[in-house]
Amino acid sequence: MIEDDPNILELVEIHLKDIHCTTTTASNGNAGLSYALTRAFDLIILDITLPDIDGVEICRILRAEKISTPIIMLTARTEEIDKVIGLETGADDYLTKPFSIRELMARVKAILRRNEINKHAGEAPGKIISFDELMVDPQKRKVLLGKNKIELTPKEFDLLYLFISNPGKSYSRDNLLTLVWGYEFTGYEHTVNSHINRLRAKIEPDINKPQYILTTWGIGYRFTDEIKTNDKKQVQ
């Protein structure tokens, strides 16, 4: 947990211990960033307003370094644009101060539960989904494009897995917010657009002419159900 308010640090740490979490804390951004870059964590709780480097920049750096640890952002900022920026930077969740400690713990438990499900899923053989040059392994949360490994954030992976598991099915932005983020994020449709754009930049040969994640005009997005082979289209 990276937070400069000692009272919030103490309160949250007490409740995290109650759910059997071992907590590392940092009261400034640089120390927290150093921990996050050099140690393995199941979750990062990150304040945006810090005395040295702000939480948004920390999140950007971690995602740029291909660290996909889930992040919950905390902030005293109430402007809608700040929430959008936080989520679009790669955070998994966002709470505005003053927040309910019960709400925070509920969201922590949800993320840790998902981590545990993914961990156990990796212990057993599972179905690998391949589509043209794209391969997604849901157990290892691994993505290959041809022979190249593609590094995705947790939400980018969840979006891709949802799409590739349901080729041809169109999803509205509200659908995607509910299915991928886990509950309603009313008003955050632009967050979906941002994640789709980043995902396309990583998997599409030409982001201006996407082959995998297509736009369904007037609805939202879908994964293609056509594979190009020898200049002919095969419909699955």
VOGU-3710 file (C-alpha; in Angstrom, 3 decimals, decimal comma):
1> mieddpnile> 0,000/0,000/0,000  1,384/3,392/-1,073  -0,258/6,163/0,962  1,109/9,301/2,650  -1,657/9,596/5,263  -0,475/7,564/8,307  -4,020/7,269/9,694  -5,345/5,728/6,483  -2,294/3,474/6,266  -2,867/2,190/9,790
11> lveihlkdih> -6,619/1,714/9,352  -6,350/-0,189/6,078  -3,418/-2,282/7,298  -5,439/-3,406/10,346  -8,337/-4,514/8,149  -6,017/-6,233/5,683  -4,491/-8,229/8,527  -8,013/-9,256/9,557  -8,394/-10,983/6,171  -4,947/-12,584/6,556
21> cttttasngn> -2,995/-10,313/4,227  0,680/-9,550/4,744  1,117/-5,867/3,973  4,089/-3,803/2,830  3,554/-0,049/3,198  5,229/3,044/1,789  4,478/6,653/2,723  5,881/8,186/-0,466  5,752/7,407/-4,148  9,419/6,693/-4,826
31> aglsyaltra> 9,682/4,120/-2,034  6,435/2,477/-3,130  7,529/2,411/-6,754  10,821/0,787/-5,770  8,972/-1,939/-3,844  6,554/-2,532/-6,721  9,370/-2,799/-9,254  11,492/-5,222/-7,237  9,057/-7,398/-5,285  6,125/-9,635/-6,184
41> fdliilditl> 2,725/-8,586/-4,814  -0,830/-9,855/-5,253  -2,295/-6,351/-5,119  -1,191/-2,713/-4,966  -3,345/-0,099/-3,198  -2,117/3,224/-4,545  -2,922/6,782/-3,500  -2,878/9,259/-6,372  -1,859/12,388/-4,446  1,627/11,759/-3,060
51> pdidgveicr> 4,334/14,252/-2,002  6,919/13,260/-4,606  5,639/11,238/-7,593  1,894/10,890/-8,065  0,006/7,621/-8,300  -0,949/8,041/-11,946  2,719/8,268/-12,934  3,543/5,257/-10,756  0,809/3,279/-12,487  2,110/4,322/-15,913
61> ilraekistp> 5,643/3,250/-15,022  4,539/-0,127/-13,673  2,458/-0,898/-16,751  5,286/0,274/-19,029  7,581/-2,138/-17,174  5,068/-4,924/-17,919  4,140/-5,334/-14,254  0,543/-6,534/-14,363  -0,147/-6,629/-10,607  -3,750/-5,450/-9,986
71> iimltartee> -3,960/-1,858/-8,733  -6,676/-0,157/-6,676  -6,313/3,626/-6,736  -7,304/5,846/-3,806  -7,663/9,593/-4,143  -9,218/12,695/-2,632  -9,888/14,003/-6,122  -13,553/13,897/-7,041  -13,464/15,086/-10,649  -14,733/12,535/-13,137
81> idkvigletg> -11,729/13,065/-15,412  -9,375/11,965/-12,615  -11,235/8,677/-12,252  -11,130/8,112/-15,988  -7,404/8,893/-16,155  -6,725/6,486/-13,302  -8,569/3,621/-14,948  -7,226/4,379/-18,406  -3,671/4,394/-17,071  -4,089/0,746/-16,156
91> addyltkpfs> -5,617/0,710/-12,672  -8,104/-2,062/-11,997  -10,282/-0,143/-9,583  -10,754/3,319/-8,088  -12,114/4,643/-4,780  -12,591/8,289/-3,826  -11,789/9,516/-0,317  -13,506/9,475/2,074  -14,246/5,832/1,300  -16,011/3,069/3,171
101> irelmarvka> -13,494/0,600/4,606  -16,058/-2,146/3,988  -16,258/-1,178/0,331  -12,477/-1,187/0,024  -12,231/-4,615/1,668  -14,965/-5,960/-0,621  -13,008/-4,847/-3,665  -9,727/-6,180/-2,251  -11,373/-9,569/-1,639  -12,814/-9,606/-5,161
111> ilrrneinkh> -9,398/-9,028/-6,736  -7,618/-11,533/-4,467  -10,336/-14,108/-5,158  -9,832/-13,642/-8,889  -6,063/-14,023/-8,410  -6,621/-17,289/-6,535  -8,933/-18,635/-9,237  -6,348/-17,807/-11,902  -3,574/-19,417/-9,828  -5,456/-22,692/-9,376
121> ageapgkiis> -6,549/-22,677/-13,001  -2,890/-22,670/-13,964  -2,300/-25,894/-12,053  -4,496/-27,946/-14,397  -4,416/-28,314/-18,178  -6,892/-26,002/-19,855  -8,160/-25,075/-23,252  -5,851/-22,891/-25,295  -7,737/-20,729/-27,765  -6,080/-20,015/-31,119
131> fdelmvdpqk> -7,393/-17,773/-33,850  -5,275/-17,151/-36,921  -1,867/-15,937/-35,583  -3,247/-15,190/-32,116  -3,041/-17,704/-29,233  -4,491/-17,167/-25,762  -3,734/-19,492/-22,850  -6,277/-18,662/-20,100  -4,539/-20,772/-17,448  -1,110/-19,162/-17,812
141> rkvllgknki> -2,694/-15,875/-18,907  -0,272/-15,946/-21,799  -0,775/-14,417/-25,243  1,255/-15,134/-28,366  1,015/-13,384/-31,714  2,859/-15,695/-34,048  6,035/-16,443/-32,078  5,985/-13,171/-30,157  4,780/-13,023/-26,558  2,374/-10,150/-25,958
151> eltpkefdll> 2,389/-8,538/-22,514  -1,081/-7,457/-21,386  -2,408/-5,838/-18,226  -5,039/-7,867/-16,312  -7,931/-5,927/-17,808  -6,498/-6,091/-21,334  -6,161/-9,862/-20,967  -9,695/-10,211/-19,595  -11,059/-8,195/-22,506  -9,166/-10,249/-25,076
161> ylfisnpgks> -10,186/-13,548/-23,491  -13,839/-12,513/-23,438  -13,683/-11,503/-27,097  -11,766/-14,501/-28,424  -14,020/-16,889/-26,482  -17,055/-15,450/-28,255  -16,070/-14,649/-31,866  -18,655/-12,632/-33,742  -20,580/-11,592/-30,618  -20,980/-7,837/-30,185
171> ysrdnlltlv> -20,663/-6,203/-26,783  -21,699/-2,701/-25,826  -19,356/-0,627/-23,692  -21,733/-1,033/-20,750  -21,653/-4,827/-21,243  -17,862/-4,801/-21,202  -17,695/-2,617/-18,095  -19,974/-5,037/-16,253  -18,383/-8,263/-17,500  -14,704/-7,301/-17,299
181> wgyeftgyeh> -14,588/-4,799/-14,441  -16,955/-6,949/-12,405  -19,617/-4,387/-11,558  -21,164/-1,256/-12,965  -18,860/1,669/-13,732  -21,575/4,011/-14,978  -20,076/6,851/-16,976  -16,744/5,151/-17,696  -17,400/4,168/-21,320  -14,253/6,014/-22,398
191> tvnshinrlr> -12,259/3,644/-20,196  -13,379/0,791/-22,448  -12,323/2,737/-25,535  -8,885/3,378/-24,032  -8,342/-0,285/-23,147  -9,534/-1,403/-26,582  -7,130/1,026/-28,244  -4,186/-0,222/-26,166  -5,143/-3,837/-26,805  -5,373/-3,205/-30,552
201> akiepdinkp> -1,978/-1,484/-30,497  -0,471/-4,668/-29,036  -2,145/-7,345/-31,195  -3,192/-5,736/-34,459  -0,749/-5,654/-37,420  -2,343/-2,331/-38,433  -4,270/-0,512/-35,701  -6,038/1,571/-38,361  -7,349/-1,602/-40,020  -7,965/-4,035/-37,149
211> qyilttwgig> -8,275/-7,717/-38,024  -9,168/-9,152/-34,623  -11,136/-6,662/-32,520  -13,675/-4,988/-34,749  -16,080/-2,128/-34,186  -19,790/-2,910/-34,411  -21,185/0,465/-35,355  -23,921/1,697/-33,044  -23,260/-1,104/-30,521  -19,639/-1,512/-29,448
221> yrftdeiktn> -17,023/-4,123/-30,264  -16,723/-7,758/-31,344  -14,024/-10,300/-32,125  -13,873/-11,287/-35,778  -15,291/-14,666/-36,823  -13,333/-14,735/-40,075  -9,776/-15,991/-40,704  -7,884/-14,934/-43,806  -6,079/-17,844/-45,422  -4,420/-17,508/-48,830
231> dkkqvq> -6,450/-14,365/-49,463  -9,688/-16,273/-48,884  -11,885/-15,864/-45,869  -12,886/-18,839/-43,800  -15,855/-18,320/-41,528  -15,889/-20,287/-38,307
//
